[in-house]
Amino acid sequence: MARTVWGSTVGKKTVMAVSGLIMLLYLVVHMIGNLKIYFGAAEFNHYAHWLRTLGEPFMHYEWTLWLVRVVLVAAVVAHAVSAYQLSRRDIKARPSKYVHARPRASYATRTMRWGGIILGLFIVWHILDLTTGPVHSGGFQPGHPYQNVVDTFSTWYGNVIYIVAMLALGLHIRHGFWSAAQTLGVGSRTRDRALKTAANVLALLLTAGFIAVPVGVMTGVVS
């Protein structure tokens, strides 16, 4: 049954929608946590330490964090693979150009694929920069996330990479949230306007929330 579901277009779209919503939930929580940086180094570093002790004593140190990471990796892989296979299936189904021009899609729709690639590359850079540290500027300090964040956003390229990725994320969410709703059967003619409004608001809030961190460093509010 699993093979049959995965082999169908509807099945792949469902996997893509569910994995996308899992990542979206994580992004909301992650953004809220990031904004703690405005409360100072002690508050932000304590929050980062709390993430590693979450679930104790039932869960061992960092076990809950690693469980979240495994779920996220699975969601990212499932999302990327289903998106790629659906794209290849769409190309094979229409090997030649349309005789008549198709209605012009929104900017977010036309850039979903490139946006996905940008976000995939950003995830790799983000992990190497602020989680493991090989590409971090100024010397990575394990256990001092506040200083590591300040170091990253004290460089012009750190700000450019992050802000461009967050803008791509906003566009991705704007289209992806509404698309997921349609795939999962939540959308309807009467709900479409509300869903599109929710997608726009969610994309705007997440983009602004994430970009607020480098802006805080650049303006000296966070230092």
Secondary structure as GFF3:
##gff-version 3
##sequence-region A 1 223
A	DSSP	alpha_helix	2	7	.	.	.	ID=ss1
A	DSSP	alpha_helix	9	34	.	.	.	ID=ss2
A	DSSP	three_ten_helix	35	39	.	.	.	ID=ss3
A	DSSP	alpha_helix	41	53	.	.	.	ID=ss4
A	DSSP	alpha_helix	63	93	.	.	.	ID=ss5
A	DSSP	alpha_helix	107	110	.	.	.	ID=ss6
A	DSSP	alpha_helix	112	130	.	.	.	ID=ss7
A	DSSP	alpha_helix	145	152	.	.	.	ID=ss8
A	DSSP	alpha_helix	156	183	.	.	.	ID=ss9
A	DSSP	alpha_helix	192	218	.	.	.	ID=ss10
###
